Amino acid sequence: MIYDTLPQINTIIYALDMVGVSACTIAATVLAKRLSFDLTGAFIISVLGSIGGGTLRDLLINRHPIFWLHDLNYLGLILVLCIITLIFYHTFERIDHTLRWFDAIGLAAFTVIGVQAALSRGMSAPIAICMGAITGAGGGVLRDIVCRQIPLVLQKEIYITASVLGSLYYIVMSHTQMNRWLLGISSIALIVAIRMLAVYRNWNLPNITIER
């Protein structure tokens, strides 16, 4: 059921993981700049936003070593992109819609990686779905909390919902004869499609309101 031992699939997922880290780093650095953080503060916020979710996942499922502790490419990429984003801040602000696509790909890749990690540890389907959501959206939640903002993904945006639906699809289809490479790619495509349709069509979940 798990295909992360296949070298070619591992390479694709690793590449998508880096795309996700890149998107989350840029988004976090832009937020840090808006809040007038210095370079150190921007780097810390970027680390939380980009690899915070995966770190939480690995701690919860007792997966050691935590992925970025034995692969310095993550921290190196975050630092370089953080500096570049601070230098060309106004350019990145103008391509916000393009960044949403990268963010959606990052969400999708992180979700699939999270589900795979949980299933590889023998976790049940509901826990695997939770790990997918934590990996995909947990970093953004940590970033916003540290910046003293209400996390956008917990309000009305269809973000975690896209992650959950993609995780459900992955788990259900993993019990079929679908090619494992196709399963991973189609799961990612589904999450990206749901997320970007929500962005462009302005789909939102209803808010919970209390009438007084």
C-alpha positions as protocol buffer text, in pm:
chain_id: "A"
residue {
  index: 1
  type: MET
  ca { x: 0 y: 0 z: 0 }
}
residue {
  index: 2
  type: ILE
  ca { x: 290 y: 239 z: 60 }
}
residue {
  index: 3
  type: TYR
  ca { x: 508 y: 323 z: -237 }
}
residue {
  index: 4
  type: ASP
  ca { x: 752 y: 567 z: -81 }
}
residue {
  index: 5
  type: THR
  ca { x: 1028 y: 304 z: -110 }
}
residue {
  index: 6
  type: LEU
  ca { x: 1032 y: 347 z: -487 }
}
residue {
  index: 7
  type: PRO
  ca { x: 1328 y: 574 z: -575 }
}
residue {
  index: 8
  type: GLN
  ca { x: 1157 y: 754 z: -864 }
}
residue {
  index: 9
  type: ILE
  ca { x: 845 y: 827 z: -659 }
}
residue {
  index: 10
  type: ASN
  ca { x: 1059 y: 936 z: -367 }
}
residue {
  index: 11
  type: THR
  ca { x: 1237 y: 1183 z: -593 }
}
residue {
  index: 12
  type: ILE
  ca { x: 910 y: 1330 z: -721 }
}
residue {
  index: 13
  type: ILE
  ca { x: 766 y: 1364 z: -373 }
}
residue {
  index: 14
  type: TYR
  ca { x: 1090 y: 1520 z: -247 }
}
residue {
  index: 15
  type: ALA
  ca { x: 1079 y: 1773 z: -531 }
}
residue {
  index: 16
  type: LEU
  ca { x: 717 y: 1859 z: -454 }
}
residue {
  index: 17
  type: ASP
  ca { x: 809 y: 1885 z: -86 }
}
residue {
  index: 18
  type: MET
  ca { x: 1069 y: 2146 z: -177 }
}
residue {
  index: 19
  type: VAL
  ca { x: 812 y: 2335 z: -385 }
}
residue {
  index: 20
  type: GLY
  ca { x: 583 y: 2338 z: -83 }
}
residue {
  index: 21
  type: VAL
  ca { x: 863 y: 2454 z: 146 }
}
residue {
  index: 22
  type: SER
  ca { x: 949 y: 2729 z: -102 }
}
residue {
  index: 23
  type: ALA
  ca { x: 591 y: 2856 z: -126 }
}
residue {
  index: 24
  type: CYS
  ca { x: 539 y: 2850 z: 250 }
}
residue {
  index: 25
  type: THR
  ca { x: 873 y: 3024 z: 308 }
}
residue {
  index: 26
  type: ILE
  ca { x: 788 y: 3307 z: 70 }
}
residue {
  index: 27
  type: ALA
  ca { x: 440 y: 3350 z: 221 }
}
residue {
  index: 28
  type: ALA
  ca { x: 580 y: 3354 z: 575 }
}
residue {
  index: 29
  type: THR
  ca { x: 857 y: 3599 z: 486 }
}
residue {
  index: 30
  type: VAL
  ca { x: 609 y: 3837 z: 320 }
}
residue {
  index: 31
  type: LEU
  ca { x: 400 y: 3827 z: 638 }
}
residue {
  index: 32
  type: ALA
  ca { x: 709 y: 3887 z: 853 }
}
residue {
  index: 33
  type: LYS
  ca { x: 804 y: 4188 z: 637 }
}
residue {
  index: 34
  type: ARG
  ca { x: 456 y: 4334 z: 672 }
}
residue {
  index: 35
  type: LEU
  ca { x: 491 y: 4303 z: 1049 }
}
residue {
  index: 36
  type: SER
  ca { x: 836 y: 4470 z: 1039 }
}
residue {
  index: 37
  type: PHE
  ca { x: 1033 y: 4166 z: 1160 }
}
residue {
  index: 38
  type: ASP
  ca { x: 1410 y: 4163 z: 1120 }
}
residue {
  index: 39
  type: LEU
  ca { x: 1596 y: 3892 z: 927 }
}
residue {
  index: 40
  type: THR
  ca { x: 1621 y: 3661 z: 1228 }
}
residue {
  index: 41
  type: GLY
  ca { x: 1251 y: 3696 z: 1301 }
}
residue {
  index: 42
  type: ALA
  ca { x: 1160 y: 3642 z: 936 }
}
residue {
  index: 43
  type: PHE
  ca { x: 1374 y: 3327 z: 924 }
}
residue {
  index: 44
  type: ILE
  ca { x: 1214 y: 3184 z: 1238 }
}
residue {
  index: 45
  type: ILE
  ca { x: 864 y: 3257 z: 1106 }
}
residue {
  index: 46
  type: SER
  ca { x: 959 y: 3099 z: 773 }
}
residue {
  index: 47
  type: VAL
  ca { x: 1085 y: 2784 z: 946 }
}
residue {
  index: 48
  type: LEU
  ca { x: 760 y: 2755 z: 1141 }
}
residue {
  index: 49
  type: GLY
  ca { x: 548 y: 2811 z: 832 }
}
residue {
  index: 50
  type: SER
  ca { x: 731 y: 2575 z: 601 }
}
residue {
  index: 51
  type: ILE
  ca { x: 843 y: 2277 z: 812 }
}
residue {
  index: 52
  type: GLY
  ca { x: 642 y: 2325 z: 1130 }
}
residue {
  index: 53
  type: GLY
  ca { x: 359 y: 2099 z: 1015 }
}
residue {
  index: 54
  type: GLY
  ca { x: 590 y: 1815 z: 917 }
}
residue {
  index: 55
  type: THR
  ca { x: 776 y: 1846 z: 1246 }
}
residue {
  index: 56
  type: LEU
  ca { x: 452 y: 1820 z: 1443 }
}
residue {
  index: 57
  type: ARG
  ca { x: 356 y: 1514 z: 1240 }
}
residue {
  index: 58
  type: ASP
  ca { x: 686 y: 1337 z: 1302 }
}
residue {
  index: 59
  type: LEU
  ca { x: 666 y: 1410 z: 1676 }
}
residue {
  index: 60
  type: LEU
  ca { x: 308 y: 1284 z: 1699 }
}
residue {
  index: 61
  type: ILE
  ca { x: 374 y: 956 z: 1518 }
}
residue {
  index: 62
  type: ASN
  ca { x: 715 y: 910 z: 1687 }
}
residue {
  index: 63
  type: ARG
  ca { x: 901 y: 918 z: 1357 }
}
residue {
  index: 64
  type: HIS
  ca { x: 1271 y: 977 z: 1411 }
}
residue {
  index: 65
  type: PRO
  ca { x: 1490 y: 1138 z: 1307 }
}
residue {
  index: 66
  type: ILE
  ca { x: 1269 y: 1432 z: 1214 }
}
residue {
  index: 67
  type: PHE
  ca { x: 1309 y: 1485 z: 841 }
}
residue {
  index: 68
  type: TRP
  ca { x: 1492 y: 1820 z: 839 }
}
residue {
  index: 69
  type: LEU
  ca { x: 1741 y: 1718 z: 1108 }
}
residue {
  index: 70
  type: HIS
  ca { x: 1921 y: 1486 z: 864 }
}
residue {
  index: 71
  type: ASP
  ca { x: 1867 y: 1695 z: 550 }
}
residue {
  index: 72
  type: LEU
  ca { x: 2012 y: 2046 z: 571 }
}
residue {
  index: 73
  type: ASN
  ca { x: 1870 y: 2128 z: 227 }
}
residue {
  index: 74
  type: TYR
  ca { x: 1549 y: 2232 z: 401 }
}
residue {
  index: 75
  type: LEU
  ca { x: 1706 y: 2495 z: 627 }
}
residue {
  index: 76
  type: GLY
  ca { x: 1939 y: 2609 z: 349 }
}
residue {
  index: 77
  type: LEU
  ca { x: 1650 y: 2660 z: 108 }
}
residue {
  index: 78
  type: ILE
  ca { x: 1446 y: 2844 z: 370 }
}
residue {
  index: 79
  type: LEU
  ca { x: 1733 y: 3081 z: 453 }
}
residue {
  index: 80
  type: VAL
  ca { x: 1813 y: 3161 z: 90 }
}
residue {
  index: 81
  type: LEU
  ca { x: 1449 y: 3220 z: -6 }
}
residue {
  index: 82
  type: CYS
  ca { x: 1390 y: 3425 z: 307 }
}
residue {
  index: 83
  type: ILE
  ca { x: 1674 y: 3662 z: 212 }
}
residue {
  index: 84
  type: ILE
  ca { x: 1565 y: 3681 z: -153 }
}
residue {
  index: 85
  type: THR
  ca { x: 1205 y: 3755 z: -54 }
}
residue {
  index: 86
  type: LEU
  ca { x: 1311 y: 4032 z: 181 }
}
residue {
  index: 87
  type: ILE
  ca { x: 1525 y: 4190 z: -93 }
}
residue {
  index: 88
  type: PHE
  ca { x: 1256 y: 4164 z: -362 }
}
residue {
  index: 89
  type: TYR
  ca { x: 961 y: 4205 z: -125 }
}
residue {
  index: 90
  type: HIS
  ca { x: 752 y: 4431 z: -350 }
}
residue {
  index: 91
  type: THR
  ca { x: 788 y: 4193 z: -644 }
}
residue {
  index: 92
  type: PHE
  ca { x: 658 y: 3900 z: -441 }
}
residue {
  index: 93
  type: GLU
  ca { x: 367 y: 4110 z: -318 }
}
residue {
  index: 94
  type: ARG
  ca { x: 261 y: 4174 z: -678 }
}
residue {
  index: 95
  type: ILE
  ca { x: 252 y: 3803 z: -773 }
}
residue {
  index: 96
  type: ASP
  ca { x: 23 y: 3700 z: -489 }
}
residue {
  index: 97
  type: HIS
  ca { x: -209 y: 3501 z: -718 }
}
residue {
  index: 98
  type: THR
  ca { x: 82 y: 3305 z: -865 }
}
residue {
  index: 99
  type: LEU
  ca { x: 203 y: 3223 z: -514 }
}
residue {
  index: 100
  type: ARG
  ca { x: -140 y: 3079 z: -436 }
}
residue {
  index: 101
  type: TRP
  ca { x: -76 y: 2809 z: -698 }
}
residue {
  index: 102
  type: PHE
  ca { x: 257 y: 2718 z: -538 }
}
residue {
  index: 103
  type: ASP
  ca { x: 91 y: 2723 z: -198 }
}
residue {
  index: 104
  type: ALA
  ca { x: -179 y: 2484 z: -324 }
}
residue {
  index: 105
  type: ILE
  ca { x: 87 y: 2249 z: -462 }
}
residue {
  index: 106
  type: GLY
  ca { x: 267 y: 2268 z: -129 }
}
residue {
  index: 107
  type: LEU
  ca { x: -52 y: 2187 z: 61 }
}
residue {
  index: 108
  type: ALA
  ca { x: -117 y: 1891 z: -167 }
}
residue {
  index: 109
  type: ALA
  ca { x: 237 y: 1754 z: -151 }
}
residue {
  index: 110
  type: PHE
  ca { x: 256 y: 1796 z: 227 }
}
residue {
  index: 111
  type: THR
  ca { x: -81 y: 1624 z: 267 }
}
residue {
  index: 112
  type: VAL
  ca { x: 17 y: 1318 z: 64 }
}
residue {
  index: 113
  type: ILE
  ca { x: 352 y: 1297 z: 243 }
}
residue {
  index: 114
  type: GLY
  ca { x: 174 y: 1319 z: 579 }
}
residue {
  index: 115
  type: VAL
  ca { x: -74 y: 1045 z: 490 }
}
residue {
  index: 116
  type: GLN
  ca { x: 205 y: 820 z: 363 }
}
residue {
  index: 117
  type: ALA
  ca { x: 411 y: 876 z: 678 }
}
residue {
  index: 118
  type: ALA
  ca { x: 120 y: 786 z: 904 }
}
residue {
  index: 119
  type: LEU
  ca { x: 21 y: 477 z: 705 }
}
residue {
  index: 120
  type: SER
  ca { x: 384 y: 360 z: 698 }
}
residue {
  index: 121
  type: ARG
  ca { x: 375 y: 364 z: 1080 }
}
residue {
  index: 122
  type: GLY
  ca { x: 63 y: 145 z: 1085 }
}
residue {
  index: 123
  type: MET
  ca { x: -176 y: 427 z: 1179 }
}
residue {
  index: 124
  type: SER
  ca { x: -550 y: 397 z: 1113 }
}
residue {
  index: 125
  type: ALA
  ca { x: -722 y: 586 z: 832 }
}
residue {
  index: 126
  type: PRO
  ca { x: -867 y: 864 z: 1055 }
}
residue {
  index: 127
  type: ILE
  ca { x: -525 y: 929 z: 1209 }
}
residue {
  index: 128
  type: ALA
  ca { x: -363 y: 929 z: 864 }
}
residue {
  index: 129
  type: ILE
  ca { x: -613 y: 1194 z: 752 }
}
residue {
  index: 130
  type: CYS
  ca { x: -531 y: 1403 z: 1059 }
}
residue {
  index: 131
  type: MET
  ca { x: -158 y: 1370 z: 989 }
}
residue {
  index: 132
  type: GLY
  ca { x: -215 y: 1480 z: 631 }
}
residue {
  index: 133
  type: ALA
  ca { x: -399 y: 1791 z: 749 }
}
residue {
  index: 134
  type: ILE
  ca { x: -138 y: 1867 z: 1016 }
}
residue {
  index: 135
  type: THR
  ca { x: 145 y: 1833 z: 766 }
}
residue {
  index: 136
  type: GLY
  ca { x: -36 y: 2045 z: 509 }
}
residue {
  index: 137
  type: ALA
  ca { x: -177 y: 2324 z: 725 }
}
residue {
  index: 138
  type: GLY
  ca { x: -6 y: 2295 z: 1064 }
}
residue {
  index: 139
  type: GLY
  ca { x: 287 y: 2516 z: 970 }
}
residue {
  index: 140
  type: GLY
  ca { x: 61 y: 2799 z: 862 }
}
residue {
  index: 141
  type: VAL
  ca { x: -133 y: 2776 z: 1187 }
}
residue {
  index: 142
  type: LEU
  ca { x: 188 y: 2792 z: 1394 }
}
residue {
  index: 143
  type: ARG
  ca { x: 313 y: 3086 z: 1187 }
}
residue {
  index: 144
  type: ASP
  ca { x: -7 y: 3286 z: 1235 }
}
residue {
  index: 145
  type: ILE
  ca { x: -27 y: 3212 z: 1608 }
}
residue {
  index: 146
  type: VAL
  ca { x: 330 y: 3333 z: 1666 }
}
residue {
  index: 147
  type: CYS
  ca { x: 245 y: 3645 z: 1462 }
}
residue {
  index: 148
  type: ARG
  ca { x: -62 y: 3696 z: 1686 }
}
residue {
  index: 149
  type: GLN
  ca { x: -309 y: 3651 z: 1400 }
}
residue {
  index: 150
  type: ILE
  ca { x: -614 y: 3428 z: 1380 }
}
residue {
  index: 151
  type: PRO
  ca { x: -511 y: 3148 z: 1140 }
}
residue {
  index: 152
  type: LEU
  ca { x: -688 y: 3202 z: 808 }
}
residue {
  index: 153
  type: VAL
  ca { x: -726 y: 2827 z: 754 }
}
residue {
  index: 154
  type: LEU
  ca { x: -941 y: 2806 z: 1069 }
}
residue {
  index: 155
  type: GLN
  ca { x: -1187 y: 3069 z: 955 }
}
residue {
  index: 156
  type: LYS
  ca { x: -1368 y: 3027 z: 624 }
}
residue {
  index: 157
  type: GLU
  ca { x: -1116 y: 2933 z: 355 }
}
residue {
  index: 158
  type: ILE
  ca { x: -1146 y: 2591 z: 193 }
}
residue {
  index: 159
  type: TYR
  ca { x: -793 y: 2483 z: 282 }
}
residue {
  index: 160
  type: ILE
  ca { x: -795 y: 2209 z: 543 }
}
residue {
  index: 161
  type: THR
  ca { x: -1111 y: 2076 z: 376 }
}
residue {
  index: 162
  type: ALA
  ca { x: -917 y: 2026 z: 51 }
}
residue {
  index: 163
  type: SER
  ca { x: -650 y: 1839 z: 245 }
}
residue {
  index: 164
  type: VAL
  ca { x: -904 y: 1612 z: 414 }
}
residue {
  index: 165
  type: LEU
  ca { x: -1082 y: 1531 z: 86 }
}
residue {
  index: 166
  type: GLY
  ca { x: -751 y: 1453 z: -82 }
}
residue {
  index: 167
  type: SER
  ca { x: -649 y: 1228 z: 207 }
}
residue {
  index: 168
  type: LEU
  ca { x: -981 y: 1042 z: 189 }
}
residue {
  index: 169
  type: TYR
  ca { x: -933 y: 988 z: -183 }
}
residue {
  index: 170
  type: TYR
  ca { x: -578 y: 860 z: -130 }
}
residue {
  index: 171
  type: ILE
  ca { x: -679 y: 612 z: 141 }
}
residue {
  index: 172
  type: VAL
  ca { x: -984 y: 480 z: -45 }
}
residue {
  index: 173
  type: MET
  ca { x: -801 y: 439 z: -376 }
}
residue {
  index: 174
  type: SER
  ca { x: -500 y: 277 z: -206 }
}
residue {
  index: 175
  type: HIS
  ca { x: -721 y: -29 z: -156 }
}
residue {
  index: 176
  type: THR
  ca { x: -768 y: -65 z: -532 }
}
residue {
  index: 177
  type: GLN
  ca { x: -527 y: -180 z: -801 }
}
residue {
  index: 178
  type: MET
  ca { x: -441 y: 178 z: -900 }
}
residue {
  index: 179
  type: ASN
  ca { x: -76 y: 233 z: -982 }
}
residue {
  index: 180
  type: ARG
  ca { x: 92 y: 388 z: -676 }
}
residue {
  index: 181
  type: TRP
  ca { x: 262 y: 659 z: -879 }
}
residue {
  index: 182
  type: LEU
  ca { x: -72 y: 755 z: -1034 }
}
residue {
  index: 183
  type: LEU
  ca { x: -237 y: 744 z: -691 }
}
residue {
  index: 184
  type: GLY
  ca { x: 5 y: 999 z: -547 }
}
residue {
  index: 185
  type: ILE
  ca { x: -11 y: 1234 z: -846 }
}
residue {
  index: 186
  type: SER
  ca { x: -391 y: 1216 z: -875 }
}
residue {
  index: 187
  type: SER
  ca { x: -429 y: 1286 z: -502 }
}
residue {
  index: 188
  type: ILE
  ca { x: -209 y: 1594 z: -537 }
}
residue {
  index: 189
  type: ALA
  ca { x: -402 y: 1707 z: -845 }
}
residue {
  index: 190
  type: LEU
  ca { x: -734 y: 1668 z: -663 }
}
residue {
  index: 191
  type: ILE
  ca { x: -622 y: 1880 z: -367 }
}
residue {
  index: 192
  type: VAL
  ca { x: -481 y: 2151 z: -595 }
}
residue {
  index: 193
  type: ALA
  ca { x: -802 y: 2155 z: -800 }
}
residue {
  index: 194
  type: ILE
  ca { x: -1027 y: 2189 z: -495 }
}
residue {
  index: 195
  type: ARG
  ca { x: -809 y: 2458 z: -342 }
}
residue {
  index: 196
  type: MET
  ca { x: -776 y: 2670 z: -656 }
}
residue {
  index: 197
  type: LEU
  ca { x: -1143 y: 2635 z: -753 }
}
residue {
  index: 198
  type: ALA
  ca { x: -1224 y: 2767 z: -407 }
}
residue {
  index: 199
  type: VAL
  ca { x: -987 y: 3061 z: -463 }
}
residue {
  index: 200
  type: TYR
  ca { x: -1111 y: 3158 z: -810 }
}
residue {
  index: 201
  type: ARG
  ca { x: -1482 y: 3091 z: -747 }
}
residue {
  index: 202
  type: ASN
  ca { x: -1470 y: 3239 z: -398 }
}
residue {
  index: 203
  type: TRP
  ca { x: -1601 y: 2923 z: -232 }
}
residue {
  index: 204
  type: ASN
  ca { x: -1605 y: 2950 z: 145 }
}
residue {
  index: 205
  type: LEU
  ca { x: -1742 y: 2745 z: 429 }
}
residue {
  index: 206
  type: PRO
  ca { x: -2021 y: 2910 z: 630 }
}
residue {
  index: 207
  type: ASN
  ca { x: -1915 y: 3094 z: 943 }
}
residue {
  index: 208
  type: ILE
  ca { x: -2056 y: 2993 z: 1280 }
}
residue {
  index: 209
  type: THR
  ca { x: -2248 y: 3291 z: 1409 }
}
residue {
  index: 210
  type: ILE
  ca { x: -2431 y: 3338 z: 1736 }
}
residue {
  index: 211
  type: GLU
  ca { x: -2731 y: 3567 z: 1736 }
}
residue {
  index: 212
  type: ARG
  ca { x: -2781 y: 3770 z: 2049 }
}
